[in-house]
Amino acid sequence: MLTAKDLPVGNFPKALDFIHFPTRHQAVIFRNWNAVPFSRIAKVLGCREEDVVSCGREMGLVPDERFTKKWDQRGFLTTIRRNWQLLPYPQLLDLLDWDAEKLLFSLREEDFLYYKLGLLKPDSPEVKFRPLTAEEKEKTADLRRTVEACGMGEELEPWRFLAKQGQLRPMFPHKGDFGIRMVHSYSALFGDALLNPELDPYPETLLSDYQAAGINAVWMQGTLYTLIPWLGTDAYSSGAERRCESLRKLTEKAAKYGIRLFLYTNEPRNMPGKFFDEYRPEWKGEPDESGENFAICTEAPGVLDALRDGMSELFRKVPLLGGVLTITMSENLTHCHSRNPGKCACPRCKGKEVWTFPVSVLHAVEEGVHRVSPQADVIAWTWAWDPEWIEKAIKALPKKVKVMCVSESRVPTMAGGVAGFVTDYSISKVGPGEVAKKTWRLARENGLDTMAKTQLNCTWEGSFVPYLPVCSLVERHLNGLRQEKVGNIMAAWTLGGFPGGNLPLVDATKEELAAKRFGKDAEAALKAQQYFADGFKEFPFHRTDFLYTGPQNFGPSALFYPEKTGYEATMIGYPYDDMTSWTCHGHYTPEIMIRQFELLTDSWRKGLAVLDALDGNDDVKDLTVIAHACYCHFNSTLNHLKFVYHRDRGEREKLPKILKSEREMALRLFELQKRDDRIGFESSNHYFYYRNELIEKVLCCDALLEYFSK
């Protein structure tokens, strides 16, 4: 049985201190207040439940445990992030009420969670409750006055937006521009939803909204051996029958709304060394970076036949399954060349042309699917396919495969006179780009249907709102896809699946959409969104460096630090104070980054002035709240860049103004989230922040103002 000692720690750096709390146990209580039951916090800190409540009250907090079950079910990623720097593993397990095996599963399988946490566990000292000293009591009284002045008050229910699903009505007749119109669930929980149907990623209310929005396909992740025991052993397929039955019911439910469910698969999935040692030594292929998992070698006898048969069996058991969406390079080891192309040491695969490997996998998948379900779709995503051999691969693909690529891939960028390019996830830099156009052209020349992977509502440029109010950029991208005669569209990866926002632009012009939503204020709303779009074009974009590591998604909740932390920013996790990553490892200078966000926020303010002058309908108010939340995040990003830049240059006199601005952003966002609890939510990260984090940022700014005044 696994214990806390078996959990990964990486290089195990010293945990950070938080000077805005008088003691570390107060930080634990504050961050978990009303999200974790007081009894569990007490167990962690080795005290009585009444000690926890009394300590919270001393900090100005109001006890309200009504929503702790919601946080346990829907917000555990937020809880893990809140406590990653605070608690060692044994106390974190007690706080979550999990065993080590469950936490390890989440770290590995919960949408790259361990990557988002930095591939390390900070060396956190054990935290125990103790009485406060006289000095600590005095500081706590100051803290309380600040918390009460911020209006923390009673707890505000999270995930209220779920109750509003199912109310969307069709806005426009659906055009025939795109055959497949696919998104991912806006509100799904990650984890094993098929084994635990109560985690239903697609409730009928959401499916109804998608139908009204013109969506006819949705997707979820699946691993074949957890559905079908195709590996030749049942040892790794426990619960497969139950999962298949859940999947069948889910496809039937979606079909009632004219929606097909697709499985996103990386097959054949890599397996731990133990699997090969015990069951299939002849299938063992290339190891991954850890040396603990290995590819199933697709050149080994019987592998592709078994994969083909497994796909057939899946579609036999789930006849309404819409199809499969495949990545055959990069995401997981799916063959011996998938992560280290051209350099693998597998004796069967070494020296063979790389392009033949994804093609052979896709042939097996396509044949297995279509011999049972000829109407199902097999989508070949060309992610990480090498331009040197992509033409050969496309020519060799089965003719019934749809070829999908990232629409804006390699679109050129320019910020502060410095050229760059897009890898993925861009709304600010509009596709389609030349790489996608060439790929689609090759597909059409070889008789294959085409598909574009896009983000219409939001991206990692800003995933903290259900949609980015920049309709002209989205419309321009869609018109470009129409001009290229792209047959199908994925409108959202795991983020961006909100059934509204910019999605109706698939069926309407921005003018038609504005008239429908904003009535008499349509012209003003479009004018405001044009200011937002003009500002958003200035977003400094190169590859995915800043996109993943910058502070823009956590905004005012991301803490400032008095001295360099030494921590590297993590992928959609902790930005820390890592200017190296934020500048795309020197591609831009800090001055350029600061200037770009000054341009962005200056233009955004002009748009807000237009909206604030309106007294419009509910849709105008919705747009206004979303736009203000975006401004808080982008202005906070500017503050973050400026703070670290001037702090590291020793220019302490410039920091108070930045800290006061950041304090204001945290309080403004706190008030906005009261009005709209979609703000700060993104399904694969749960809540980036909630009330606790935003008020903590106010405390952080106050402490730093005092620190830098000395």
N, C-alpha and C positions, 0 to 999 in steps of 0.2 A: 504494500500500500504506500502510495506517495505521501511524503510529508513536506513541510515548508522547506526543508533542507534540499529537496529535489527540484525546487523551482529555480528558473534561470536568474542570474544576477549580472551577467556581463562583466564589465571592469569594476563594478561595485564602488562607485565614487562616493565621497562623503556627501551626505544629504545637505540641502540648503537650510539656512536659518531664515526666520520670518520676523523681522524686527518690529512689525506692527502689532504683534501679540505679546503681552507681557510674559506669558509662559507657553510652552509647546502644548500642554494639555488643553489650554484654552483654544488654540488653533484647531485641535481635533474636534472639540465640541462645537465651535463656531461653524466649521466647514460642513459638518454632518447634521447640523441642527434641523430638526423636522424632516429630514430625509432618511435617517437611520433611527430605529427605535432607541429611546433613551436607555433601555435595559441592555442593548448590545453595546452602546457607547460605554456604559458603566462597566461591562465585562472587560472591554478592551483596556480601560484605564484603571481597572482594579479598585473600583469605588462603588458606592451605592447609587441607585438610580436618582434618588433625591439630591445627591451631590451634583450630578450632571445638570439637573433642572435648575438647581440653585445657582450653579456657575453660569449657565446660560442667561438666567434672569439678571445676574450681576453685569452681564455684557449688553443688556438691553433687549434680549431676545424673548419672544413670546412663544411658549410651548404649544405645539399643535401637531399631533402625530397622525392626523387623518390620512395623509398621503404617503406614508412610509412604504406601504405595500406596492404602490405605484412605482416608487423609486427602486424598490427591490426588483420588480419585474421589468421595468422599462428604462431605468436610469442607472443601472449598475456600472456602466462605463464611466459615467460622470463621477460616481462614487470612487471608482478606482483611481481616476485622474486626480481627484481632490486629495487623495491620501497617499499617492505614490511616493512623494517626498517626505511625508510625515511619519508613516508607520512602517515597521519591519514586517516581513511576510506573516509571521504568526499572528500579529495583531490585526493585520489587514484581513486575514482569513476569518478571524473572530468578528470583525466589523461587518463583513459580507455575509457571515454565517455560511461559508462555503468550506469544502475540503480542498486540499491541494490539487487533487486531480481536476476538479471543476475549474479552478483558476488557471491551471496549465492549459486546459482545453481552450479557455477564452483567450489566453495570451497568444495561442497558436492560430486559432480558427476565427476569432471575432474580427474579421476584416483587418488583418495585419495589426492587431492591437499591440503586440510587443514591439513592432517597428515604431508605432506611434508613441510608445513610451520611451523610445530611445535605445532599444536593445540592451537595456541595463536596468538594474534595480538599485536605487540609491541606498547607501549604507545608513539607514535611519536608526537612531537610538530608540530603545524601548521608551514609550511614553506612559507615565503614571500620574494619576491625580495626586495633588498635594495641596495643603493650605497655602494661601498667598502671603507673601511678605507685605509689610506696610507699604513699601514702594510699589509693589505690584498692584496692591489694592488701589493706590492713587492713580496709577496708569489705567487700571480697569474702569475706574469712575470716569476718566476722560473718554475712554473707548465707548462706554455706555452713552454718554452724552452725544457722541457723534452718531452712533447707531440710531438712537431715538430721533435725532434731528433729520436723519435720512428718511424716516417714515417706514422703517422695516415692518413694524406692526404684525398683524396676524398673517399666517401663511397663505399664499396664493396658490390655488390648485394648478399643478402642471398638467400638460396634455389635455387642456380643455378643448383644444381644436378637434380632437377625435370625435367629440359629440356633434360637431357640425358637419361631419362627412355625410354624404348622401343627399345633400340639398342642392347640388348643382343641376342646372337645367341646360339643355342644348342651346347654344347661342347662334350657330350658323350651320347651314347645310354642309355636310362633309364633302370636300372636293376629292377628286380622284388622283391628286398629285403623287401621293405616296401609298403604296400597297400596305406594307407593314408600318404601323406607327407604334413604336414600343417605348415603354418607360419601366422603371423599377418603382416598387412601392414607396410612396412618400413617407409612410409611417411604420414600415415593417421593423420588427425586432430581428437582429441577426441571431445565430444559434441554430439549433436543430428544430426548425419549425414543423417539419414533416413528422418527426417523432413525437413532438409536443404540439398537437393541433391547436391548443389554446393560444399559441403564439401566432395565430393566423395572420399571414402577411397581407392577405387580400380579403378583408371583410366585405360583405355585400355593399355596404355604404360606400366604400372606396371604389369598388368596381362600378357602381352606379355613376359615381362622379367621373370616372375615366370614360365610360360610355358616352356621357354627356359631352366630354371634352374631345371626343373623336379618336380616342385611343382604342386600338383593337388588338394590342399585344402587350403582355407584361412578362417579366422574367424574374427568376429566382435562381440562386446557386444550387447546384446539385453535384454529388459525387457518385459515380455509377456503382461502385461496390457497396455503398450504403443503401442502394435501392435494389440491386440485382447481384447475387453472389457469383459474379462472372470470373472471379479470381481462382476458382477451383477449390475454394474452402469457405466455409461459413464463419470462420473465426473472426473475420473483419466485417461481417455483414449482419451483425446482430440488429434486429429491429427492421430489417429490409422490407419484410412483408407489410409491416405497419406503415412504414414510410410510403411504400407504393400505394397502399390504400388511401392514405391521406392525400397523396398527389393526385390520384384519380378523382377523388371528391373535389379537390380544388379546381381541377380542370373542368369538371362538370359545372361547378358553381360559376366559374368565369365565363363559360360558354353561354350561360343564360343572358349575359350582357354583351354577347357578340365579341368576346375577348378570348384570345388564345394565350395559353401559358407556355413559355419557353423555359428550358433549363440551360443555364450557363454552366459549361463544363470545361474542365482541363483534363483530358483523357489521353492515354491511360495515366491516372494519378500516381505520383511517386509514392513509395511505401517505405516504412522503416526497415532497417536491416534485418530485424527479427523475422519479418514476413518471409524474406528470401531464405534465411537460414532454416526455417522450419517447414516452408511449403513449396517455394519455387526458386531454388538456387539457380536454375538455368535461365531464369528471367532477369537476373540482377544486372543492372546497367550502371550508368554514370552516377557518382555520388553528388549530393548537393553541397553547398558551402559548409554546412555543419559536419558533413561526413557521417551523419546518422541516418539519412534518408537517401534512397536511390531511385533512379528512373527504372521503370519497367522497360526493358530494352525491346523496342518494336522490331528489331531484327532477329530476335530470338524466336525459334519455331513455336507456332501456336498462339502467339500474343495477339496478333491482329485478327486472327480467326475468333479468338475468345472475345475480343472487344466488339467485333461485328455481331456475334451472337448475343452478347450482353445488351447491345443497343436494340436489337430486334426484340428481345424478351421484355425490355422496358416499355417499348411502344405497343407490344402485345398486351401488357398488363394495364397500360394507361393509354387507351386508344385515342383520347381527345387531346393528348399532349401536342402542342402546336409545333414543336421542333426543338432543335438544340442550337445554342450559340457557343461557338468554340474559340478558344485561344490556344494555339499550338506552339507558341514560342513565348518564353519569358515568365509568365505568371507563376507556373509551377513546372516541375520537371515532367514533361509529357513524352519525352524521348531523350535519347542520349545527347543530342545537340541542342536541346531547347534552351539551356541557360548559358552554355559556353560554346556557341556554334563554331564548328571548324576546329575545335581544340580538345575534343573529348578523347579519353584514353580507352574507352570501351573497345576491346579487340574486334568485335563484330561491326562497329560503327565507325571506327577511326578511319579517316581518309576518304570516306564516302561523301558525296555532294550533299550539303546541308538541306537544300530545297526538297530533296526526295523524302525527307522524314516527315515534315508536316503534311505533305501530299499523301503519303501512304496512310497516315492516321486518318486524314479526312476521307479517303476512299473507304476505309473500314467503317467509319462512322456513317457516312452517307449510305453505303450499301446496307448496313444493318438497320438503319431507320426506314429506308424506302422500300425494302422488301416486305415490310409490315404496314407502314403508313405512307403510301405514295404522296399523300397530300401534305405531309409535314414538311417543314423547311429546315434545312441545314445551313447555318450561317458561318462562313469562314472569316473570322476577323484576322486581318493581316497585321495585327499588332506585332512589332519587332521583326517583321519579315525584312530581309536585307534587300535594298534596291538593286544590289548586284545580281540577285537571282530571282527576284519576285516575278519577272516575266516568264521564266521557265516554270515556276510553280503554278502560276495562273493557267498557263497553257495545259498543264497536266491535271488540273482539278476535274472532278466529276462535273458534268454539265448541269446537274440539278442543284449545285451548290450556289448560294448567294455570297458574293464577295463584299465584305464590309471593311471600311477603313475610317480612320479618324479624319473628318472633313478638313479641319484646320491644321493638320500636320505640316510642319515646315513652312507655314506662313511666315514671311519675314516681319520682324518688329524693329522699331526704332525708338529709343528713349535717350534723351539728352545727347543726341548725336552718335549714340552707340548702337550698332546693328545687332540683332539677335534673331531668334526664331522660336516658333511655337512647337512644343511637342504634343500637347493635348490640353483639354479643359480650358479652352479660351472662348469667351464671349467678346472681350474687349478687342481682340484681333480677329477680324471676320474671315471665315472661310467661305467657300472651299479653296484650298491651296493647290498648287501645281502637282504635288505628290498624289493627292487624292484624285485629282482629275486624270492623271496618267493611269492610276490603278483602275479606275472605273472604265476608262477607255480600253485598257487591256482586257478587262472582264467582258465588256460588250463585244469586242472583236472575237472573243472566244466563246460567244454564246451564253455567257453567264449573266445573271441578274445582279444588280448592284444595290448597295446599302450604305448610308452615311451614319457614322457615329457622331452625334452632336450633343451640345448642352443648350437647351433653349431657355430654361428657367434660371439656373444658377450653376456656378462652377466653383472650384477651389479658389478662384479669385474672390469669391464671396458666397459661402454656402450657409450662412447664418440666418438667412431670410428665405422664404419660400420661392421668391423670384427676385431677380434684379430688374429694376424698372428702367430698362434701356431698350425699348421695343424697336427702335429704328435699326439697331445693330442686329437683332435677331431676325427682323424682316429681311434685311439685306442678305443675311446668310441663307435663309430659306429660298429667296429668289435666285441666289446663285446655284443652289441645288436643283431648282426647277430648270434653270438654264442648262445644267449639265445632264438633265433627264435621269437623275438618280431615282431608282425605283422604290426604295424603302428607306425608312429613317428610324434610328434609335435616338430618341429625344432626351434621354437621361441615362447616365450610369447609376450608381447607387444614390447619387444626389441629384436633385432637380426634378423629382417625380411629382411635384405638387400639381394637382389636377386643376390648374387655372394659370394665373400669371400670364406668361408669354405663349403658352401652348396654343391658344386659339388662333394665333397667327398662322398656323398651318392651314387654316380655312378662311382667313380674312386678312384684309389689309390693316395696318395700324390705325388708319382713319376710321374704318368700319368698326374695329374693336373699341376704339375710344368713344365713338358715338353711342355704341351699345352700352358701354359701362358708365360713362361719365356725363352723358346727356348734354346739357347746356355748357358744361365745363370741359367738353372734349378738346377744344382747341387749346385751352390753357394747360390741360393735362399733358397733351402732346408737346407743347412748348417746354414744360418742365422736364419731361423725359428726354427731350433733345439736349438740354443742358447736361443732364445726367450722362447721356451717351457720349457727348463731347468730352466731358471730364473723364469718363471711364476709358476712353481711347488712350489716355495717358498712363494707364496702369503699366508699370515696368515689367515686361514679360520676356523671359529667356529660358528656354527648356521648361523645367518644372521646379527649379531651385527655390525661388521666392514663393512660388505658388504653394508649395508644400510646407515651407519652413517659416514663412513670414507670419507676423502677428495678426493679419487681417481677419482671420476666421474667429479668433478669440477676442479680438478688439479690446474694449475697455476692461475685460476680465483678466487679461494677461498681466501678470505682475511685473513691476519694475524692481530692480535690485540696486542696492547702494554701491556695490563693487562688482567687478567682473565675476561671473559665476564659474566660468570654465566649462560650462555645459554646452554641447552642440544642440542646435535646434532639431526637433524631431518632425517626422512626416505627419502633418495634420495633428500635431500633438502639442508640445511645449515649444514656443518660440524662444524662451529664455532671453538672452541678450546677445545672440550670435550674429553679429554684423557680417561675418564672413559668409555665412550661408545666405543671409538676406541680400547681399550684393551679388548673388549668383557666383560666389567664390571669386570675387574680384572682377567679374565681367562689367559690372557697373561700379562707380564710386559711391560712397555714402551720400555725397553731395547730389549726385544725379537721382538717387532714390528719394531723397528729401524733396528735391525740386519736382519730381513727377507727382508725388502725393500732394504737394502744394497746388499744382495745376489741377489735379483731380478734385480736390476739396473746394477750391475756389469756384470751379464750374458747378459743382454740386450745390453749393450755397445759393447760387443764382436760381437753380431749379426749385430749391426749397422755398425761396421767397415767393415764387409764383404760386406754389401749392398752398402756402400758408395764408395767402390772400383770398382763398376760395372758401366758401361755405357750402360745400357740395353734398352729394349723396353718400351713402355708405361706401361705395367703391372709391370715391375721391378720398374719403377718410382713410380707407385701407391703404391706398397708394401713398398717402402722406405719411402714415406711420412707418411703412416699409422704407420709404425714402429717407426719413429721419434716422432710422436704425442703421441704414447703410452709411449715412454721413458719420454717425458716431463711430462706426468701425473704421472707416477710412481716415477720419481725423485722428482717431486713436493710433492707427498705424503710423501716421505722420509723427505724432507725439513720441511714439516708441522709437522710431528712427532717430529723431532729434535728441531724445533723452540719452540714448546709448552713445550717440556721436559726441555730444558735448561732455557727458560724464567721462568718457574714455580720453578726452583731450584735456581734462582737468578744468573745464570751463564751468565751474560750479555756479557762477552768477547767472547763467542762462537757464538753470534747471528749475527754479521756482515757477516761472511763467509756464513752462511745459507741464509741470506737475499740477498746477491749478487748472489748466485746460483739461488735463486727463481726468482730474477729479470731476469736473463738470460733465465730461463725456460719460463717465460711469453712472452718475446720477441721472442723466438724461436717458440713458439706456434702461436703467432700473425702472423709470416711469413708463417708458415705452413697452417694456416687457409685461408690465401690469395690464396694459391695454391689449396686447397681442402676444399670446404665449407661443406662437410659432417662431417668434424671434429667438435666436440662439439654438434652435433645434435642427438637427440633421440626423437621419435615422442611423447611419453607420457610426455616429459618434454620440448618439443620444443628445443630451443638452451640452453644448460647449460650455455653458454657464447658466446659472439661475441666480436667484436673489442673493444667495450667500456670497457668491464670487464677486458680484458687482459691488456690494457693500464692503467686502474685504478690500477691494481695490481702492475705495475711498480711504479706508484705514491705512493702506499702504502709502498712498500719496501724502497723507498727513504726517506719517512717520518719516517719510523721506524729506518733506519740507523742513521738519525739525532737524533731521540728520545733516542736511546740507546748509543749514543756517549756522552751524557751529563753527 
